[in-house]
Amino acid sequence: MPPFDVAYVRSQFPALGRTVDGQPAAYLDGPGGTQTPKRVIDAVGGYLATHNANGGGRFVTSEETDAVQAAARRAGADFLGCEPDEVSFGANMTTLAYLLSEALGRSLQPGDEVVISALDHEANRGPWLQLEARGLVIREAPVDLATCTLDWPAFEQLVRPGRTKIVALGYASNAVGTVNDVTRASELARDAGAWSVVDAVHYALHGPIDVMAVGCDFLLCSAYKFFGPHVGLMYARREATAQVEPLRLSTQHSEPPFVWETGTPNFEGLAGTIAAIDFIADIGERHMALAGDRLPDGLRGRRRAVVAGMLACEAYEQPLATHLRRQLAAIPGVTLYGPPEDSPRTSTVSFTLDGFLAGEAAQALGDRGLFVWDGDFYAARLVELLGLVDRGGLVRAGLAPYTTQGELERLVTAVGDLSRSMR
Ligand SMILES: Cc1ncc(COP(=O)(O)O)c(C=O)c1O
């Protein structure tokens, strides 16, 4: 099988030329936001240079702007596996989640229940927790802390027909990489007569999303996590949108997908989002063989290429991540967090290093041009439950398709040096 062409992928990212004190920058901060390929940068700049206008006008730049918005919905639909009118855009996932919680919360009664998880980013907890002020009851599904996986028996007991009205679960943990079975969660929600909401922000960089197969009502993600600009995307199943009243101005379109979009859209961001999705499709076109048997039958055009692109990236990243975990685990003082090797997980690797607060380790690595994140990454509940608050949380190295084996070897060497410095 032809290998993943990491040299081609890297050639697309101007930022990869950056150095820190003579060392090439290693961008292991992807779960916080990836780098952007040149075509995305050009699309954003190109929109502002030649098409910039508000939408809905009777002149050429406004018509072009409307066309960008329509094209972004088609690209979003190819990314998520839905129809263009089921794709809405917003400032970011968090803002969209608040709008969604308002819309769903308005139609519920005191005593109705919402199920969230202790594993999730606060953006998929806070918007639901604020519904407590309306008398809704929020139930938190626990996590098996030894494996950082959802406690499924407890989750299943919490989703109760007639009582539960919303089930909100992350597709993947941005803190430790656990991939949740959101198809099962959506089915449980459906059977209970509840809406299902999936936070796919972390997963979106790590695997193809098929909202039809997941069977959820709503799914949210952010383009800046998959090579795009700072724009949030939301899939809202057409029938689900029809049942709720999103917060909107009386002057705003009442039809989906516009009904979810407050104020003037980030048109240049939409132009960049199209280019980001086209970039993933480009990777897919070049690596169809790597996607192999995992590429479902019946897909066409850009959707097929996007799915192939995501599969190819994971086929490249997963063995690198496994190798990285093995090497880090062999370093004295390193503790890895995350699910067992045979469980679904993203290529995001989190650890602590004895003798160092997470921030101290991240600073020392950053000084060597190794850009890793430290802290709780807003997955504050999980980090609290893991008892890591006093240690400054976790150190997180995230792989992206532009990550190389050499960069990971530099990381292992640097962590090894830090470990030795403590002995
Ligand atoms: C899993 C997860 N959910 C939600 C968010 C919030 O996304 P946004 O920054 O688009 O609001 C993040 C951001 O890191 C995330 O990783």
The ligand as an SDF file (V2000), in Angstrom:
LIG
                    3D

 16 16  0  0  0  0  0  0  0  0999 V2000
  -14.2780   18.5560   22.7880 C   0  0  0  0  0  0  0  0  0  0  0  0
  -14.4570   20.0360   22.6690 C   0  0  0  0  0  0  0  0  0  0  0  0
  -15.6840   20.5350   22.7410 N   0  0  0  0  0  0  0  0  0  0  0  0
  -15.9220   21.8500   22.6330 C   0  0  0  0  0  0  0  0  0  0  0  0
  -14.9030   22.7420   22.4610 C   0  0  0  0  0  0  0  0  0  0  0  0
  -15.2150   24.1910   22.3300 C   0  0  0  0  0  0  0  0  0  0  0  0
  -15.1330   24.5640   20.9980 O   0  0  0  0  0  0  0  0  0  0  0  0
  -15.1220   26.0830   20.5640 P   0  0  0  0  0  0  0  0  0  0  0  0
  -13.7780   26.6240   20.8740 O   0  0  0  0  0  0  0  0  0  0  0  0
  -15.4080   26.0360   19.0980 O   0  0  0  0  0  0  0  0  0  0  0  0
  -16.1930   26.7800   21.3110 O   0  0  0  0  0  0  0  0  0  0  0  0
  -13.5800   22.2670   22.3840 C   0  0  0  0  0  0  0  0  0  0  0  0
  -12.4560   23.1910   22.2370 C   0  0  0  0  0  0  0  0  0  0  0  0
  -11.3400   22.8770   22.5370 O   0  0  0  0  0  0  0  0  0  0  0  0
  -13.3710   20.8820   22.4740 C   0  0  0  0  0  0  0  0  0  0  0  0
  -12.1410   20.3630   22.3860 O   0  0  0  0  0  0  0  0  0  0  0  0
  1  2  1  0
  2  3  1  0
  2 15  2  0
  3  4  2  0
  4  5  1  0
  5  6  1  0
  5 12  2  0
  6  7  1  0
  7  8  1  0
  8  9  2  0
  8 10  1  0
  8 11  1  0
 12 13  1  0
 12 15  1  0
 13 14  2  0
 15 16  1  0
M  END
$$$$
